[in-house]
Amino acid sequence: MVTIKEFTDQIQAEILRSFLSDNQIEAILTDEFASAWSPARTLVPIRLQVPDDQTEAAVNLMKEFEDSPIIPELDDV
């Protein structure tokens, strides 16, 4: 498994993990509960990991996700 991103926010980590999973990437979060026990969440980051052979596809999808607008433009209704 390869770590492709680290988070301090569990919700943000889960949103991206879910997006990757929805796109057939086997994404997992590690240390997601360890950070809940630490008052200094940055000391124990939540790591988003994917299998070695899916790293390139996952990174490309992650960039697409991060570059997408928060509210997509609607076509003429």
PyMOL Python script that loads the backbone (N, CA, C, O; Angstrom):
from pymol import cmd

cmd.read_pdbstr("""\
ATOM      1  N   MET A   1       0.842  -1.183   0.000  1.00  0.00           N
ATOM      2  CA  MET A   1       0.000   0.000   0.000  1.00  0.00           C
ATOM      3  C   MET A   1       0.890   1.249   0.000  1.00  0.00           C
ATOM      4  O   MET A   1       1.968   1.272   0.594  1.00  0.00           O
ATOM      5  N   VAL A   2       0.402   2.275  -0.682  1.00  0.00           N
ATOM      6  CA  VAL A   2       1.136   3.528  -0.811  1.00  0.00           C
ATOM      7  C   VAL A   2       0.272   4.656  -0.238  1.00  0.00           C
ATOM      8  O   VAL A   2      -0.918   4.754  -0.539  1.00  0.00           O
ATOM      9  N   THR A   3       0.882   5.494   0.580  1.00  0.00           N
ATOM     10  CA  THR A   3       0.185   6.668   1.109  1.00  0.00           C
ATOM     11  C   THR A   3       0.213   7.751   0.039  1.00  0.00           C
ATOM     12  O   THR A   3       1.280   8.158  -0.420  1.00  0.00           O
ATOM     13  N   ILE A   4      -0.977   8.214  -0.353  1.00  0.00           N
ATOM     14  CA  ILE A   4      -1.033   9.255  -1.383  1.00  0.00           C
ATOM     15  C   ILE A   4      -1.404  10.621  -0.808  1.00  0.00           C
ATOM     16  O   ILE A   4      -1.245  11.640  -1.480  1.00  0.00           O
ATOM     17  N   LYS A   5      -1.903  10.646   0.443  1.00  0.00           N
ATOM     18  CA  LYS A   5      -2.240  11.932   1.064  1.00  0.00           C
ATOM     19  C   LYS A   5      -2.410  11.718   2.562  1.00  0.00           C
ATOM     20  O   LYS A   5      -2.815  10.647   3.012  1.00  0.00           O
ATOM     21  N   GLU A   6      -2.092  12.759   3.321  1.00  0.00           N
ATOM     22  CA  GLU A   6      -2.294  12.744   4.763  1.00  0.00           C
ATOM     23  C   GLU A   6      -3.269  13.853   5.138  1.00  0.00           C
ATOM     24  O   GLU A   6      -3.277  14.924   4.531  1.00  0.00           O
ATOM     25  N   PHE A   7      -4.085  13.581   6.144  1.00  0.00           N
ATOM     26  CA  PHE A   7      -5.121  14.523   6.586  1.00  0.00           C
ATOM     27  C   PHE A   7      -5.053  14.725   8.091  1.00  0.00           C
ATOM     28  O   PHE A   7      -4.543  13.876   8.823  1.00  0.00           O
ATOM     29  N   THR A   8      -5.570  15.852   8.538  1.00  0.00           N
ATOM     30  CA  THR A   8      -5.816  16.063   9.959  1.00  0.00           C
ATOM     31  C   THR A   8      -7.316  16.061  10.229  1.00  0.00           C
ATOM     32  O   THR A   8      -7.742  16.047  11.384  1.00  0.00           O
ATOM     33  N   ASP A   9      -8.110  16.074   9.174  1.00  0.00           N
ATOM     34  CA  ASP A   9      -9.569  16.111   9.286  1.00  0.00           C
ATOM     35  C   ASP A   9     -10.152  14.785   8.787  1.00  0.00           C
ATOM     36  O   ASP A   9      -9.990  14.431   7.620  1.00  0.00           O
ATOM     37  N   GLN A  10     -10.822  14.067   9.665  1.00  0.00           N
ATOM     38  CA  GLN A  10     -11.362  12.757   9.317  1.00  0.00           C
ATOM     39  C   GLN A  10     -12.446  12.847   8.241  1.00  0.00           C
ATOM     40  O   GLN A  10     -12.546  11.962   7.392  1.00  0.00           O
ATOM     41  N   ILE A  11     -13.243  13.886   8.269  1.00  0.00           N
ATOM     42  CA  ILE A  11     -14.324  14.023   7.283  1.00  0.00           C
ATOM     43  C   ILE A  11     -13.745  14.219   5.881  1.00  0.00           C
ATOM     44  O   ILE A  11     -14.204  13.587   4.929  1.00  0.00           O
ATOM     45  N   GLN A  12     -12.748  15.083   5.747  1.00  0.00           N
ATOM     46  CA  GLN A  12     -12.119  15.286   4.440  1.00  0.00           C
ATOM     47  C   GLN A  12     -11.481  13.996   3.938  1.00  0.00           C
ATOM     48  O   GLN A  12     -11.565  13.669   2.754  1.00  0.00           O
ATOM     49  N   ALA A  13     -10.848  13.271   4.845  1.00  0.00           N
ATOM     50  CA  ALA A  13     -10.217  11.999   4.467  1.00  0.00           C
ATOM     51  C   ALA A  13     -11.262  11.011   3.964  1.00  0.00           C
ATOM     52  O   ALA A  13     -11.044  10.338   2.956  1.00  0.00           O
ATOM     53  N   GLU A  14     -12.374  10.920   4.644  1.00  0.00           N
ATOM     54  CA  GLU A  14     -13.415   9.965   4.256  1.00  0.00           C
ATOM     55  C   GLU A  14     -14.076  10.357   2.935  1.00  0.00           C
ATOM     56  O   GLU A  14     -14.435   9.485   2.143  1.00  0.00           O
ATOM     57  N   ILE A  15     -14.239  11.632   2.692  1.00  0.00           N
ATOM     58  CA  ILE A  15     -14.837  12.084   1.425  1.00  0.00           C
ATOM     59  C   ILE A  15     -13.960  11.652   0.247  1.00  0.00           C
ATOM     60  O   ILE A  15     -14.464  11.120  -0.741  1.00  0.00           O
ATOM     61  N   LEU A  16     -12.655  11.880   0.353  1.00  0.00           N
ATOM     62  CA  LEU A  16     -11.762  11.501  -0.735  1.00  0.00           C
ATOM     63  C   LEU A  16     -11.655   9.984  -0.858  1.00  0.00           C
ATOM     64  O   LEU A  16     -11.612   9.463  -1.973  1.00  0.00           O
ATOM     65  N   ARG A  17     -11.611   9.264   0.265  1.00  0.00           N
ATOM     66  CA  ARG A  17     -11.579   7.799   0.215  1.00  0.00           C
ATOM     67  C   ARG A  17     -12.814   7.265  -0.493  1.00  0.00           C
ATOM     68  O   ARG A  17     -12.720   6.362  -1.324  1.00  0.00           O
ATOM     69  N   SER A  18     -13.967   7.823  -0.163  1.00  0.00           N
ATOM     70  CA  SER A  18     -15.225   7.402  -0.783  1.00  0.00           C
ATOM     71  C   SER A  18     -15.231   7.690  -2.281  1.00  0.00           C
ATOM     72  O   SER A  18     -15.676   6.859  -3.073  1.00  0.00           O
ATOM     73  N   PHE A  19     -14.738   8.865  -2.672  1.00  0.00           N
ATOM     74  CA  PHE A  19     -14.655   9.216  -4.095  1.00  0.00           C
ATOM     75  C   PHE A  19     -13.787   8.215  -4.852  1.00  0.00           C
ATOM     76  O   PHE A  19     -14.161   7.752  -5.929  1.00  0.00           O
ATOM     77  N   LEU A  20     -12.635   7.885  -4.288  1.00  0.00           N
ATOM     78  CA  LEU A  20     -11.755   6.915  -4.944  1.00  0.00           C
ATOM     79  C   LEU A  20     -12.423   5.542  -5.019  1.00  0.00           C
ATOM     80  O   LEU A  20     -12.355   4.873  -6.050  1.00  0.00           O
ATOM     81  N   SER A  21     -13.055   5.132  -3.950  1.00  0.00           N
ATOM     82  CA  SER A  21     -13.746   3.834  -3.945  1.00  0.00           C
ATOM     83  C   SER A  21     -14.859   3.797  -4.986  1.00  0.00           C
ATOM     84  O   SER A  21     -15.057   2.782  -5.655  1.00  0.00           O
ATOM     85  N   ASP A  22     -15.577   4.891  -5.120  1.00  0.00           N
ATOM     86  CA  ASP A  22     -16.637   4.979  -6.131  1.00  0.00           C
ATOM     87  C   ASP A  22     -16.079   4.862  -7.545  1.00  0.00           C
ATOM     88  O   ASP A  22     -16.808   4.533  -8.482  1.00  0.00           O
ATOM     89  N   ASN A  23     -14.780   5.132  -7.695  1.00  0.00           N
ATOM     90  CA  ASN A  23     -14.115   5.038  -8.992  1.00  0.00           C
ATOM     91  C   ASN A  23     -13.207   3.809  -9.085  1.00  0.00           C
ATOM     92  O   ASN A  23     -12.198   3.814  -9.791  1.00  0.00           O
ATOM     93  N   GLN A  24     -13.586   2.770  -8.361  1.00  0.00           N
ATOM     94  CA  GLN A  24     -12.925   1.460  -8.398  1.00  0.00           C
ATOM     95  C   GLN A  24     -11.464   1.459  -7.943  1.00  0.00           C
ATOM     96  O   GLN A  24     -10.662   0.657  -8.419  1.00  0.00           O
ATOM     97  N   ILE A  25     -11.127   2.352  -7.029  1.00  0.00           N
ATOM     98  CA  ILE A  25      -9.802   2.361  -6.418  1.00  0.00           C
ATOM     99  C   ILE A  25      -9.963   1.818  -4.999  1.00  0.00           C
ATOM    100  O   ILE A  25     -10.810   2.295  -4.243  1.00  0.00           O
ATOM    101  N   GLU A  26      -9.165   0.837  -4.640  1.00  0.00           N
ATOM    102  CA  GLU A  26      -9.235   0.229  -3.313  1.00  0.00           C
ATOM    103  C   GLU A  26      -8.528   1.112  -2.297  1.00  0.00           C
ATOM    104  O   GLU A  26      -7.375   0.856  -1.948  1.00  0.00           O
ATOM    105  N   ALA A  27      -9.198   2.135  -1.826  1.00  0.00           N
ATOM    106  CA  ALA A  27      -8.607   3.101  -0.902  1.00  0.00           C
ATOM    107  C   ALA A  27      -8.977   2.765   0.536  1.00  0.00           C
ATOM    108  O   ALA A  27     -10.108   2.378   0.829  1.00  0.00           O
ATOM    109  N   ILE A  28      -7.994   2.920   1.433  1.00  0.00           N
ATOM    110  CA  ILE A  28      -8.249   2.719   2.857  1.00  0.00           C
ATOM    111  C   ILE A  28      -7.664   3.890   3.636  1.00  0.00           C
ATOM    112  O   ILE A  28      -6.764   4.584   3.162  1.00  0.00           O
ATOM    113  N   LEU A  29      -8.188   4.097   4.834  1.00  0.00           N
ATOM    114  CA  LEU A  29      -7.654   5.100   5.739  1.00  0.00           C
ATOM    115  C   LEU A  29      -6.956   4.390   6.884  1.00  0.00           C
ATOM    116  O   LEU A  29      -7.495   3.441   7.454  1.00  0.00           O
ATOM    117  N   THR A  30      -5.762   4.846   7.221  1.00  0.00           N
ATOM    118  CA  THR A  30      -5.054   4.298   8.367  1.00  0.00           C
ATOM    119  C   THR A  30      -4.892   5.396   9.412  1.00  0.00           C
ATOM    120  O   THR A  30      -4.794   6.579   9.087  1.00  0.00           O
ATOM    121  N   ASP A  31      -4.868   4.980  10.653  1.00  0.00           N
ATOM    122  CA  ASP A  31      -4.725   5.887  11.793  1.00  0.00           C
ATOM    123  C   ASP A  31      -5.885   6.867  11.910  1.00  0.00           C
ATOM    124  O   ASP A  31      -5.738   7.927  12.518  1.00  0.00           O
ATOM    125  N   GLU A  32      -7.040   6.525  11.334  1.00  0.00           N
ATOM    126  CA  GLU A  32      -8.154   7.459  11.396  1.00  0.00           C
ATOM    127  C   GLU A  32      -8.683   7.635  12.814  1.00  0.00           C
ATOM    128  O   GLU A  32      -9.203   8.701  13.145  1.00  0.00           O
ATOM    129  N   PHE A  33      -8.564   6.627  13.648  1.00  0.00           N
ATOM    130  CA  PHE A  33      -9.059   6.755  15.011  1.00  0.00           C
ATOM    131  C   PHE A  33      -7.965   7.167  15.984  1.00  0.00           C
ATOM    132  O   PHE A  33      -8.259   7.673  17.067  1.00  0.00           O
ATOM    133  N   ALA A  34      -6.721   6.958  15.616  1.00  0.00           N
ATOM    134  CA  ALA A  34      -5.614   7.376  16.475  1.00  0.00           C
ATOM    135  C   ALA A  34      -5.598   8.888  16.627  1.00  0.00           C
ATOM    136  O   ALA A  34      -5.276   9.406  17.697  1.00  0.00           O
ATOM    137  N   SER A  35      -5.944   9.597  15.560  1.00  0.00           N
ATOM    138  CA  SER A  35      -5.925  11.056  15.633  1.00  0.00           C
ATOM    139  C   SER A  35      -7.028  11.583  16.551  1.00  0.00           C
ATOM    140  O   SER A  35      -6.911  12.685  17.087  1.00  0.00           O
ATOM    141  N   ALA A  36      -8.085  10.813  16.734  1.00  0.00           N
ATOM    142  CA  ALA A  36      -9.171  11.241  17.617  1.00  0.00           C
ATOM    143  C   ALA A  36      -8.724  11.257  19.076  1.00  0.00           C
ATOM    144  O   ALA A  36      -9.287  11.990  19.889  1.00  0.00           O
ATOM    145  N   TRP A  37      -7.723  10.459  19.407  1.00  0.00           N
ATOM    146  CA  TRP A  37      -7.245  10.370  20.783  1.00  0.00           C
ATOM    147  C   TRP A  37      -6.194  11.418  21.090  1.00  0.00           C
ATOM    148  O   TRP A  37      -5.861  11.631  22.256  1.00  0.00           O
ATOM    149  N   SER A  38      -5.673  12.065  20.090  1.00  0.00           N
ATOM    150  CA  SER A  38      -4.589  13.021  20.299  1.00  0.00           C
ATOM    151  C   SER A  38      -5.127  14.445  20.262  1.00  0.00           C
ATOM    152  O   SER A  38      -5.823  14.815  19.316  1.00  0.00           O
ATOM    153  N   PRO A  39      -4.815  15.254  21.279  1.00  0.00           N
ATOM    154  CA  PRO A  39      -5.258  16.648  21.221  1.00  0.00           C
ATOM    155  C   PRO A  39      -4.542  17.417  20.101  1.00  0.00           C
ATOM    156  O   PRO A  39      -5.065  18.406  19.588  1.00  0.00           O
ATOM    157  N   ALA A  40      -3.365  16.963  19.737  1.00  0.00           N
ATOM    158  CA  ALA A  40      -2.623  17.576  18.632  1.00  0.00           C
ATOM    159  C   ALA A  40      -2.755  16.670  17.418  1.00  0.00           C
ATOM    160  O   ALA A  40      -1.890  15.832  17.166  1.00  0.00           O
ATOM    161  N   ARG A  41      -3.833  16.839  16.670  1.00  0.00           N
ATOM    162  CA  ARG A  41      -4.164  15.935  15.556  1.00  0.00           C
ATOM    163  C   ARG A  41      -3.072  15.865  14.491  1.00  0.00           C
ATOM    164  O   ARG A  41      -2.976  14.866  13.779  1.00  0.00           O
ATOM    165  N   THR A  42      -2.270  16.880  14.373  1.00  0.00           N
ATOM    166  CA  THR A  42      -1.230  16.861  13.343  1.00  0.00           C
ATOM    167  C   THR A  42      -0.100  15.903  13.693  1.00  0.00           C
ATOM    168  O   THR A  42       0.709  15.571  12.827  1.00  0.00           O
ATOM    169  N   LEU A  43      -0.027  15.454  14.934  1.00  0.00           N
ATOM    170  CA  LEU A  43       1.013  14.506  15.327  1.00  0.00           C
ATOM    171  C   LEU A  43       0.724  13.106  14.795  1.00  0.00           C
ATOM    172  O   LEU A  43       1.644  12.322  14.563  1.00  0.00           O
ATOM    173  N   VAL A  44      -0.557  12.795  14.604  1.00  0.00           N
ATOM    174  CA  VAL A  44      -0.955  11.481  14.097  1.00  0.00           C
ATOM    175  C   VAL A  44      -1.877  11.710  12.904  1.00  0.00           C
ATOM    176  O   VAL A  44      -3.099  11.695  13.058  1.00  0.00           O
ATOM    177  N   PRO A  45      -1.313  11.921  11.725  1.00  0.00           N
ATOM    178  CA  PRO A  45      -2.163  12.193  10.562  1.00  0.00           C
ATOM    179  C   PRO A  45      -2.913  10.947  10.105  1.00  0.00           C
ATOM    180  O   PRO A  45      -2.456   9.820  10.296  1.00  0.00           O
ATOM    181  N   ILE A  46      -4.055  11.171   9.509  1.00  0.00           N
ATOM    182  CA  ILE A  46      -4.826  10.103   8.871  1.00  0.00           C
ATOM    183  C   ILE A  46      -4.219   9.918   7.489  1.00  0.00           C
ATOM    184  O   ILE A  46      -4.078  10.883   6.737  1.00  0.00           O
ATOM    185  N   ARG A  47      -3.861   8.687   7.150  1.00  0.00           N
ATOM    186  CA  ARG A  47      -3.213   8.429   5.867  1.00  0.00           C
ATOM    187  C   ARG A  47      -4.192   7.733   4.914  1.00  0.00           C
ATOM    188  O   ARG A  47      -4.835   6.746   5.272  1.00  0.00           O
ATOM    189  N   LEU A  48      -4.287   8.262   3.711  1.00  0.00           N
ATOM    190  CA  LEU A  48      -5.077   7.649   2.649  1.00  0.00           C
ATOM    191  C   LEU A  48      -4.134   6.784   1.831  1.00  0.00           C
ATOM    192  O   LEU A  48      -3.162   7.280   1.261  1.00  0.00           O
ATOM    193  N   GLN A  49      -4.423   5.483   1.775  1.00  0.00           N
ATOM    194  CA  GLN A  49      -3.534   4.559   1.084  1.00  0.00           C
ATOM    195  C   GLN A  49      -4.288   3.789   0.000  1.00  0.00           C
ATOM    196  O   GLN A  49      -5.483   3.514   0.108  1.00  0.00           O
ATOM    197  N   VAL A  50      -3.532   3.455  -1.051  1.00  0.00           N
ATOM    198  CA  VAL A  50      -4.049   2.670  -2.171  1.00  0.00           C
ATOM    199  C   VAL A  50      -3.024   1.602  -2.526  1.00  0.00           C
ATOM    200  O   VAL A  50      -1.849   1.742  -2.186  1.00  0.00           O
ATOM    201  N   PRO A  51      -3.450   0.522  -3.212  1.00  0.00           N
ATOM    202  CA  PRO A  51      -2.489  -0.491  -3.651  1.00  0.00           C
ATOM    203  C   PRO A  51      -1.465   0.097  -4.613  1.00  0.00           C
ATOM    204  O   PRO A  51      -1.759   1.032  -5.359  1.00  0.00           O
ATOM    205  N   ASP A  52      -0.263  -0.462  -4.585  1.00  0.00           N
ATOM    206  CA  ASP A  52       0.835   0.020  -5.441  1.00  0.00           C
ATOM    207  C   ASP A  52       0.413   0.148  -6.897  1.00  0.00           C
ATOM    208  O   ASP A  52       0.735   1.141  -7.549  1.00  0.00           O
ATOM    209  N   ASP A  53      -0.306  -0.848  -7.414  1.00  0.00           N
ATOM    210  CA  ASP A  53      -0.653  -0.853  -8.836  1.00  0.00           C
ATOM    211  C   ASP A  53      -1.782   0.118  -9.194  1.00  0.00           C
ATOM    212  O   ASP A  53      -2.091   0.291 -10.373  1.00  0.00           O
ATOM    213  N   GLN A  54      -2.403   0.754  -8.192  1.00  0.00           N
ATOM    214  CA  GLN A  54      -3.462   1.726  -8.455  1.00  0.00           C
ATOM    215  C   GLN A  54      -3.040   3.157  -8.109  1.00  0.00           C
ATOM    216  O   GLN A  54      -3.853   4.080  -8.160  1.00  0.00           O
ATOM    217  N   THR A  55      -1.774   3.330  -7.762  1.00  0.00           N
ATOM    218  CA  THR A  55      -1.291   4.639  -7.314  1.00  0.00           C
ATOM    219  C   THR A  55      -1.479   5.724  -8.363  1.00  0.00           C
ATOM    220  O   THR A  55      -2.017   6.790  -8.063  1.00  0.00           O
ATOM    221  N   GLU A  56      -1.044   5.466  -9.580  1.00  0.00           N
ATOM    222  CA  GLU A  56      -1.131   6.491 -10.629  1.00  0.00           C
ATOM    223  C   GLU A  56      -2.579   6.894 -10.890  1.00  0.00           C
ATOM    224  O   GLU A  56      -2.888   8.082 -10.973  1.00  0.00           O
ATOM    225  N   ALA A  57      -3.458   5.918 -11.020  1.00  0.00           N
ATOM    226  CA  ALA A  57      -4.874   6.221 -11.260  1.00  0.00           C
ATOM    227  C   ALA A  57      -5.467   6.987 -10.081  1.00  0.00           C
ATOM    228  O   ALA A  57      -6.250   7.917 -10.274  1.00  0.00           O
ATOM    229  N   ALA A  58      -5.101   6.603  -8.868  1.00  0.00           N
ATOM    230  CA  ALA A  58      -5.625   7.267  -7.672  1.00  0.00           C
ATOM    231  C   ALA A  58      -5.158   8.720  -7.591  1.00  0.00           C
ATOM    232  O   ALA A  58      -5.946   9.610  -7.271  1.00  0.00           O
ATOM    233  N   VAL A  59      -3.892   8.957  -7.878  1.00  0.00           N
ATOM    234  CA  VAL A  59      -3.358  10.322  -7.836  1.00  0.00           C
ATOM    235  C   VAL A  59      -4.030  11.184  -8.901  1.00  0.00           C
ATOM    236  O   VAL A  59      -4.362  12.340  -8.640  1.00  0.00           O
ATOM    237  N   ASN A  60      -4.233  10.639 -10.089  1.00  0.00           N
ATOM    238  CA  ASN A  60      -4.915  11.387 -11.149  1.00  0.00           C
ATOM    239  C   ASN A  60      -6.348  11.724 -10.754  1.00  0.00           C
ATOM    240  O   ASN A  60      -6.803  12.846 -10.979  1.00  0.00           O
ATOM    241  N   LEU A  61      -7.071  10.761 -10.163  1.00  0.00           N
ATOM    242  CA  LEU A  61      -8.441  11.015  -9.716  1.00  0.00           C
ATOM    243  C   LEU A  61      -8.462  12.031  -8.586  1.00  0.00           C
ATOM    244  O   LEU A  61      -9.344  12.888  -8.535  1.00  0.00           O
ATOM    245  N   MET A  62      -7.498  11.938  -7.682  1.00  0.00           N
ATOM    246  CA  MET A  62      -7.429  12.874  -6.568  1.00  0.00           C
ATOM    247  C   MET A  62      -7.226  14.295  -7.079  1.00  0.00           C
ATOM    248  O   MET A  62      -7.871  15.221  -6.588  1.00  0.00           O
ATOM    249  N   LYS A  63      -6.345  14.483  -8.054  1.00  0.00           N
ATOM    250  CA  LYS A  63      -6.127  15.812  -8.631  1.00  0.00           C
ATOM    251  C   LYS A  63      -7.398  16.315  -9.305  1.00  0.00           C
ATOM    252  O   LYS A  63      -7.749  17.487  -9.175  1.00  0.00           O
ATOM    253  N   GLU A  64      -8.088  15.429 -10.027  1.00  0.00           N
ATOM    254  CA  GLU A  64      -9.344  15.797 -10.683  1.00  0.00           C
ATOM    255  C   GLU A  64     -10.367  16.234  -9.638  1.00  0.00           C
ATOM    256  O   GLU A  64     -11.065  17.232  -9.821  1.00  0.00           O
ATOM    257  N   PHE A  65     -10.451  15.485  -8.550  1.00  0.00           N
ATOM    258  CA  PHE A  65     -11.395  15.791  -7.473  1.00  0.00           C
ATOM    259  C   PHE A  65     -11.069  17.141  -6.840  1.00  0.00           C
ATOM    260  O   PHE A  65     -11.964  17.959  -6.626  1.00  0.00           O
ATOM    261  N   GLU A  66      -9.797  17.377  -6.541  1.00  0.00           N
ATOM    262  CA  GLU A  66      -9.391  18.613  -5.876  1.00  0.00           C
ATOM    263  C   GLU A  66      -9.512  19.829  -6.784  1.00  0.00           C
ATOM    264  O   GLU A  66      -9.689  20.945  -6.296  1.00  0.00           O
ATOM    265  N   ASP A  67      -9.419  19.633  -8.098  1.00  0.00           N
ATOM    266  CA  ASP A  67      -9.527  20.742  -9.049  1.00  0.00           C
ATOM    267  C   ASP A  67     -10.965  21.030  -9.465  1.00  0.00           C
ATOM    268  O   ASP A  67     -11.233  22.047 -10.103  1.00  0.00           O
ATOM    269  N   SER A  68     -11.894  20.137  -9.106  1.00  0.00           N
ATOM    270  CA  SER A  68     -13.274  20.323  -9.533  1.00  0.00           C
ATOM    271  C   SER A  68     -13.945  21.417  -8.703  1.00  0.00           C
ATOM    272  O   SER A  68     -13.595  21.615  -7.540  1.00  0.00           O
ATOM    273  N   PRO A  69     -14.904  22.125  -9.293  1.00  0.00           N
ATOM    274  CA  PRO A  69     -15.597  23.177  -8.550  1.00  0.00           C
ATOM    275  C   PRO A  69     -16.442  22.568  -7.428  1.00  0.00           C
ATOM    276  O   PRO A  69     -16.900  21.429  -7.527  1.00  0.00           O
ATOM    277  N   ILE A  70     -16.636  23.333  -6.380  1.00  0.00           N
ATOM    278  CA  ILE A  70     -17.446  22.852  -5.261  1.00  0.00           C
ATOM    279  C   ILE A  70     -18.885  22.649  -5.720  1.00  0.00           C
ATOM    280  O   ILE A  70     -19.513  21.642  -5.395  1.00  0.00           O
ATOM    281  N   ILE A  71     -19.397  23.601  -6.469  1.00  0.00           N
ATOM    282  CA  ILE A  71     -20.758  23.491  -7.006  1.00  0.00           C
ATOM    283  C   ILE A  71     -20.624  23.432  -8.519  1.00  0.00           C
ATOM    284  O   ILE A  71     -20.274  24.429  -9.151  1.00  0.00           O
ATOM    285  N   PRO A  72     -20.900  22.267  -9.108  1.00  0.00           N
ATOM    286  CA  PRO A  72     -20.757  22.159 -10.558  1.00  0.00           C
ATOM    287  C   PRO A  72     -21.732  23.090 -11.285  1.00  0.00           C
ATOM    288  O   PRO A  72     -22.839  23.359 -10.819  1.00  0.00           O
ATOM    289  N   GLU A  73     -21.279  23.562 -12.430  1.00  0.00           N
ATOM    290  CA  GLU A  73     -22.136  24.426 -13.234  1.00  0.00           C
ATOM    291  C   GLU A  73     -23.278  23.591 -13.805  1.00  0.00           C
ATOM    292  O   GLU A  73     -23.080  22.452 -14.227  1.00  0.00           O
ATOM    293  N   LEU A  74     -24.453  24.164 -13.811  1.00  0.00           N
ATOM    294  CA  LEU A  74     -25.621  23.480 -14.334  1.00  0.00           C
ATOM    295  C   LEU A  74     -25.811  23.850 -15.796  1.00  0.00           C
ATOM    296  O   LEU A  74     -25.613  25.000 -16.190  1.00  0.00           O
ATOM    297  N   ASP A  75     -26.192  22.874 -16.586  1.00  0.00           N
ATOM    298  CA  ASP A  75     -26.541  23.170 -17.980  1.00  0.00           C
ATOM    299  C   ASP A  75     -27.847  23.965 -17.979  1.00  0.00           C
ATOM    300  O   ASP A  75     -28.561  24.006 -16.977  1.00  0.00           O
ATOM    301  N   ASP A  76     -28.141  24.584 -19.098  1.00  0.00           N
ATOM    302  CA  ASP A  76     -29.402  25.332 -19.208  1.00  0.00           C
ATOM    303  C   ASP A  76     -30.551  24.410 -18.886  1.00  0.00           C
ATOM    304  O   ASP A  76     -30.692  23.333 -19.465  1.00  0.00           O
ATOM    305  N   VAL A  77     -31.358  24.846 -17.964  1.00  0.00           N
ATOM    306  CA  VAL A  77     -32.498  24.009 -17.502  1.00  0.00           C
ATOM    307  C   VAL A  77     -33.757  24.475 -18.152  1.00  0.00           C
ATOM    308  O   VAL A  77     -34.824  23.914 -17.904  1.00  0.00           O
TER     309      VAL A  77
END
""", "prot")
cmd.dss("prot")
cmd.show_as("cartoon", "prot")
cmd.util.cbc("prot")
cmd.orient("prot")
